[in-house]
Amino acid sequence: IPGTFANALPFSDGIAVVSTHAPEGNVRYGTIDQDGAWKIAPKFDQLFEFVDGVAAAQMDNPDHTAEVAGFVNTSGEFVVTLEKVQRMQSSHHDGLALVWRTESPEYIFVNREGKTVLTPEYEQVEPFANGMAAFLVGDRWGYMDTQGNEIIPPSSSLPLPFFDHRVAIVHMAAIDDSSYHFTLTMDEAGNVISTDRE
């Protein structure tokens, strides 16, 4: 497959999400098969990876507000649409997709049917990865579980995801000495496994 795409996600179930530059200069997303042929023509302003046959997607108005947003099937058809969306933030991970809305609550997690499951009241929220999602309070990130319970209090300066062996590498600034930083490997209970000073 020639390197003609602006960006490309890994193949999954025989298709890959890719982006290309439209004639008007905007980036458009679609999917290709393993021969490089288009499966979904590049028409989306956002298209995330497919999870169990559906992906978060968005098509924008000229002013970059969402015209239609929700979840599409592998044919590129919307099977669930959502209202008052500013930006789709992820496909479903741990059964939940993150949506950034135009009104309060600003961030919500929805299930495959588009029903709101969690409404975290934080300044910023990241998608779930292996049962944990990062959230921002002030200038520090903490982690919550899929029930919305705060598992690790805000302490990290960067929101890095949990890996499949249930540990995260977090970046932190020293509280009493801003001249150095350190990196922790932390388990899902917030226990420090290892520390590397920078």
BELTA-V846901 format. One record per pair of residues at least 12 apart in sequence whose ideal C-beta (glycine too) atoms are under 8 Angstrom apart, sorted by the first residue. I is the first residue (numbers start at 1). J is the second residue. Records with the same first field share a line. If there is no record, write none. Layout:
I=J ; J
This chain:
1=32 ; 34 ; 35 ; 36
2=36
4=20
5=18 ; 19 ; 20
6=18 ; 19 ; 20 ; 21 ; 27
7=19 ; 27
9=49
10=49
11=34
12=49 ; 50
13=50 ; 53 ; 74
14=33 ; 34
15=31 ; 32 ; 33 ; 39 ; 50 ; 74
16=31 ; 32
17=29 ; 30 ; 31 ; 47 ; 48 ; 49 ; 50 ; 55
18=30 ; 31 ; 32 ; 42
19=42 ; 47
20=42
22=42
26=45
27=45
28=42 ; 43 ; 44 ; 45
29=42 ; 43 ; 44 ; 45 ; 46 ; 47 ; 57
30=42 ; 43 ; 44 ; 47 ; 76
31=47 ; 50 ; 74 ; 76
39=74 ; 76
40=72 ; 74 ; 75 ; 76
41=76
43=59 ; 76
44=57 ; 58 ; 59 ; 72 ; 76
45=58 ; 59 ; 60 ; 64
46=58 ; 69 ; 87 ; 88
47=72
48=88 ; 90 ; 91
49=91
50=74 ; 91
51=91 ; 92 ; 93
52=92 ; 112
53=73 ; 74
54=71 ; 72 ; 73 ; 79 ; 80 ; 91 ; 92 ; 112
55=71 ; 72 ; 91
56=69 ; 70 ; 71 ; 88 ; 89 ; 90 ; 91 ; 92 ; 97
57=69 ; 70 ; 71 ; 72 ; 78 ; 88
58=85 ; 87 ; 88
65=86 ; 102
66=85 ; 86 ; 87 ; 88
68=81
69=81 ; 82 ; 85 ; 88 ; 99
70=82 ; 85 ; 88 ; 114
71=91 ; 97 ; 112 ; 114
80=112 ; 113 ; 114
81=114
82=99 ; 110 ; 114
84=101 ; 102 ; 103
85=99 ; 100 ; 101 ; 102
86=100 ; 101 ; 102
87=99 ; 100
88=100
89=107 ; 125 ; 127
90=127 ; 128
92=111 ; 112
93=127 ; 128 ; 129
94=128 ; 129 ; 130 ; 131 ; 146
95=111 ; 112 ; 146
96=109 ; 110 ; 111 ; 117 ; 118 ; 128 ; 146
97=109 ; 110 ; 111 ; 127
98=125 ; 126 ; 127 ; 128 ; 133
105=119 ; 120 ; 121
107=119 ; 120 ; 122 ; 124 ; 125
109=128 ; 133
118=146 ; 147 ; 148
120=133 ; 135 ; 144 ; 148
122=135 ; 136 ; 137
123=135 ; 136 ; 137 ; 138
124=136
126=159 ; 161
128=146
129=161 ; 162 ; 163
130=161 ; 162 ; 163 ; 164 ; 166
131=145 ; 146 ; 162 ; 166 ; 188
132=144 ; 145 ; 151 ; 152 ; 161 ; 162 ; 168 ; 188
133=146
134=156 ; 159 ; 160 ; 161
135=150 ; 154
136=154 ; 159
137=154
138=154
139=157
140=154 ; 155 ; 156 ; 157
141=154 ; 155 ; 156 ; 157 ; 158 ; 159 ; 170
142=154 ; 155 ; 156
143=162 ; 168 ; 188 ; 190
151=188 ; 189 ; 190
152=186 ; 188 ; 189 ; 190
153=190
155=170 ; 172
156=170 ; 171 ; 172 ; 184
157=170 ; 171 ; 172 ; 173 ; 181
158=170 ; 171
162=188
166=187 ; 188
167=185 ; 186 ; 187 ; 188 ; 193
168=185 ; 186 ; 188
169=183 ; 184 ; 185 ; 186
170=183 ; 184 ; 186
171=183
172=184
180=197 ; 198
181=197 ; 198
182=195 ; 196 ; 197 ; 198
183=195 ; 196 ; 198
184=196
